[in-house]
Structure formats: C-alpha cells, structure tokens
Amino acid sequence: MADLQHTHEVAFDGDVVTKRYRAGRPGSAEREWRALTLLAEHAPGLAPEPIAFEAGVVRMSRLDGEPLRGLPVTDEHLTALAGALAMLHAAVPLPVLLDVPVRPWQREAVRDWLRGQGARWRARDPLADQAVREGLRWLDGWRPDRSGVRPVFGGGDGNLANFLWDGGRVRVVDFEDSGRSDLAYELAELAEHVSMWVDGPTDVGVDLVARFGLSAEEERRLRECRRAQALVWLFLLAQDDRTTRATRPAPSGARRSGC
C-alpha cells in the first residue's frame, strides 16, 4: 500500500546501489531480493541486477534513466510504461508464480486499514466528510470474489518515481512490497496513486489502464479496486503530517477520490 514515509536509505557507489531498510519493515529486503532474482532470470534488463543480499540490505546494479514522476507524461511514455508493466506482470511463469508469497497490502489488509482510518476520522471539510461516509458505506458492502482475477507478479508500488525512462524504454525499481497479485488490483493501485495525477492531467491513469485490454470481469474488479485505492489516498492526503507536504494537494484529494 502507498506509504508517504521513507522506508529505506539508498547509497550509490559507481554502478552499485545499496538499499538499507529501516526497522519496522519485516520482509522488505527479502521481497526486493526475490523480485530482483526472479526478474533477472525471467525478464533480464527490466529491473536492476541483483548483486548481494544480507539481513536488511540489498545491493543491486544501477539503472540509467529519469523517473517518470515529475516529467510531463506523454503518449510515448505511457506506451513504454504499459510495455514495462506487461513484461513485469507476465515475467514469472505461473508454476513459479504460485510459489511466490502474496504481496503485502492486499484487499483484506487494505479494508482493515480503511476501517481503522474511518473510525479515527474527525469532521473537517464537508466534501471530504461526505466522501469518507460514502466510501466506508461502499466498503462495508464490498464482497469481491475470484472473478476477474488474473494472476500476475506485482511490483507492489504505483509510484511513478519507480519507473525510469531512458529515452527509449521504461525500467522498474523498488520491489519491497512485491509478490503474487492480480492484474486488476495492480492497475488500480497504479491508476489511483497520487503521483499519477498530482503533477499534471488527472486522466493519466485512465489512459494507462486503457492499454491493457481487460475483460468485462477484470474491468469490474478494476473499478472496485480503484475505489478502494482512492479511499486510501483520501485518508493519506488528509493526514496532518509534515511528511505529506511534498505530495498533498490540499483537500482536493476528496474531489479526486470519486468515492
């Protein structure tokens, strides 16, 4: 799930990147290492090459490129991003994928987190208050089944800063929350991530998702998962915390959420 706080420290030494995870993030380094080794075998070039692993620390190769976050995202960027995501999602063969642990912050964990946030909500802005009420009412009735579930390997973080544009292709970094997931859920997290709309047009996520040719059942699941992710961002952007200053666009998060 989205996290507005730093979860790791990164150091660069020439072509080597060292990523040290902070306490309180159990399993993050292991998930990162698992993803890098799987992708090095099944989709070489898409992600950094794994170099070394030790408790809480992963060393990997450094990738060239500029984060898509902050760039004026063009049609060329979106095409390349969709291609990178399609490669990521399909990289791990199904027999191998079935042995990969489910990524953190799937539906049950997100639902429980949202209910906790709702219980602590204090009235502040009429539009935000209405969005919270309606969003939580919808959440109580959300009963997703297995229809529309297409198993994929999920990166686990929709932040555009994790996608590097080198002028010809997009490559992917940051796999601390990666694991087995489903396509609709991964696309919903991407489409609703604040980095998709805070710096430019609000329909970038829609344009990206449209490139995946989802089935009717997947489209339905996508809409439901997007609603849940929008509610996540409503709560995150409403927090009175200095760590949100770089990404919080005032109370307009309620308008964007569409809950």
PyMOL commands that set and color helices and strands:
alter all, ss='L'
color gray80, all
select helices_A, chain A and resi 28-42+75-91+94-97+107-120+126-140+160-162+183-192+194-196+204-212+216-238+242-244+252-257
alter helices_A, ss='H'
color red, helices_A
select strands_A, chain A and resi 8-13+16-21+50-54+57-61+66-67+151-154+163-165+170-172+179-182
alter strands_A, ss='S'
color yellow, strands_A
deselect
rebuild
show_as cartoon
